[in-house]
Amino acid sequence: MDQPAPVLDPRATDALIASRRTCLRMDADLAVDPTVIGELCRLATHAPNHHRTEPWRFAVFTGDGRRTLGDLLAGELVRVGEAPERVAKTRVKYLRAPAMVLVGSAAGPDEVTTEENRDAVAAAVQNLLLGATSRGLASFWSSVAAPRSPALLELCGFEPGTVVIAAVYLGHPTATCPPPGRSGPRVRWIG
Ligand SMILES: Cc1cc2nc3c(=O)[nH]c(=O)nc-3n(C[C@H](O)[C@H](O)[C@H](O)COP(=O)(O)O)c2cc1C
C-alpha cells in the first residue's frame, strides 16, 4: 500500500506528543512572551470543531491578574462552605505560574452541540499544550473549582453559559517532570 508523503518528520511529531507533560516546575517570576501566548491561543483554534461553532474562549491572567483570579475562586469556595485550608490554597495557587490561560467552552443551542463544543475545546487545549511544549515551555492543565461561576465568566469576558474547562499554567521550566507512563491503547480491530 502506498504511504502518504509526511508533512513533517513523524518522529518529531511523535516525540513532541509523547514528551508533553503536566508539569508545574516553572519560574513564576519569568514572564512568558505575550506574543507567544497569542500564538498558542491561535494554534488552539485549529482543533476540529463540528459545525464550526468556534466555541473556544481564552482569558490570560498575568501579574496581579493572577491574584484577582485566585481571590475570585477563593470567594466562590467560601460561598459554598469549603474548608479554610482549601480556600487559602486557591487564593494563591495561580501565583505559581507567570501566566494562566483560562479556556472556556461556549454553550450551543442544544445539548448535543454544547457537548460537542466541549469536545472541540478539549482538543483545542491539547493544541495549546503541544504548542507550548514545542516552544520549550512548561504547562499544566488544571480544573477550576467553580467552572460555571457567573462571576468567573464575567471576569474572563466569557458569555453566560460558558464552562471553563481548563486553567493552564504556563511558564519557563525550572526542571523536567517524569512521565507518568501509559499502559498502552485498548484497540479492537474489526476486519
Ligand atoms: C480535563 C482535565 C482536568 C485536569 N485537572 C487537573 C487538576 O485539577 N489537577 C491536576 O493535578 N491535574 C489535572 N489534570 C492533569 C492530569 O492529572 C494529567 O494529565 C495526568 O496526570 C497525566 O499526566 P501527563 O499530562 O503529564 O501525561 C487535568 C487533565 C485534564 C485532561
The ligand as an SDF file (V2000), in Angstrom:
LIG
                    3D

 31 33  0  0  0  0  0  0  0  0999 V2000
   -9.8270   17.8220   31.9630 C   0  0  0  0  0  0  0  0  0  0  0  0
   -8.5560   17.7290   32.7710 C   0  0  0  0  0  0  0  0  0  0  0  0
   -8.5210   18.2950   34.0120 C   0  0  0  0  0  0  0  0  0  0  0  0
   -7.3650   18.2010   34.8010 C   0  0  0  0  0  0  0  0  0  0  0  0
   -7.3570   18.7850   36.0420 N   0  0  0  0  0  0  0  0  0  0  0  0
   -6.2730   18.6190   36.8350 C   0  0  0  0  0  0  0  0  0  0  0  0
   -6.2630   19.1890   38.1280 C   0  0  0  0  0  0  0  0  0  0  0  0
   -7.1960   19.8940   38.5420 O   0  0  0  0  0  0  0  0  0  0  0  0
   -5.1780   18.9690   38.9100 N   0  0  0  0  0  0  0  0  0  0  0  0
   -4.1090   18.2040   38.4510 C   0  0  0  0  0  0  0  0  0  0  0  0
   -3.1810   17.9790   39.2290 O   0  0  0  0  0  0  0  0  0  0  0  0
   -4.0770   17.7230   37.2090 N   0  0  0  0  0  0  0  0  0  0  0  0
   -5.1250   17.9080   36.3790 C   0  0  0  0  0  0  0  0  0  0  0  0
   -5.0910   17.4130   35.1000 N   0  0  0  0  0  0  0  0  0  0  0  0
   -3.8330   16.8320   34.5670 C   0  0  0  0  0  0  0  0  0  0  0  0
   -3.7730   15.3190   34.7160 C   0  0  0  0  0  0  0  0  0  0  0  0
   -3.6720   14.9870   36.0690 O   0  0  0  0  0  0  0  0  0  0  0  0
   -2.5530   14.8110   33.9080 C   0  0  0  0  0  0  0  0  0  0  0  0
   -2.8100   14.9920   32.5460 O   0  0  0  0  0  0  0  0  0  0  0  0
   -2.2530   13.3580   34.1970 C   0  0  0  0  0  0  0  0  0  0  0  0
   -1.7230   13.2100   35.4580 O   0  0  0  0  0  0  0  0  0  0  0  0
   -1.2630   12.7680   33.1990 C   0  0  0  0  0  0  0  0  0  0  0  0
   -0.0470   13.4600   33.2200 O   0  0  0  0  0  0  0  0  0  0  0  0
    0.6040   13.9950   31.8650 P   0  0  0  0  0  0  0  0  0  0  0  0
   -0.3680   15.0440   31.3210 O   0  0  0  0  0  0  0  0  0  0  0  0
    1.9210   14.5780   32.2410 O   0  0  0  0  0  0  0  0  0  0  0  0
    0.7300   12.8580   30.9170 O   0  0  0  0  0  0  0  0  0  0  0  0
   -6.2220   17.5160   34.2880 C   0  0  0  0  0  0  0  0  0  0  0  0
   -6.2660   16.9670   32.9950 C   0  0  0  0  0  0  0  0  0  0  0  0
   -7.4170   17.0840   32.2440 C   0  0  0  0  0  0  0  0  0  0  0  0
   -7.4410   16.4860   30.8480 C   0  0  0  0  0  0  0  0  0  0  0  0
  1  2  1  0
  2  3  1  0
  2 30  2  0
  3  4  2  0
  4  5  1  0
  4 28  1  0
  5  6  2  0
  6  7  1  0
  6 13  1  0
  7  8  2  0
  7  9  1  0
  9 10  1  0
 10 11  2  0
 10 12  1  0
 12 13  2  0
 13 14  1  0
 14 15  1  0
 14 28  1  0
 15 16  1  0
 16 17  1  0
 16 18  1  0
 18 19  1  0
 18 20  1  0
 20 21  1  0
 20 22  1  0
 22 23  1  0
 23 24  1  0
 24 25  2  0
 24 26  1  0
 24 27  1  0
 28 29  2  0
 29 30  1  0
 30 31  1  0
M  END
$$$$
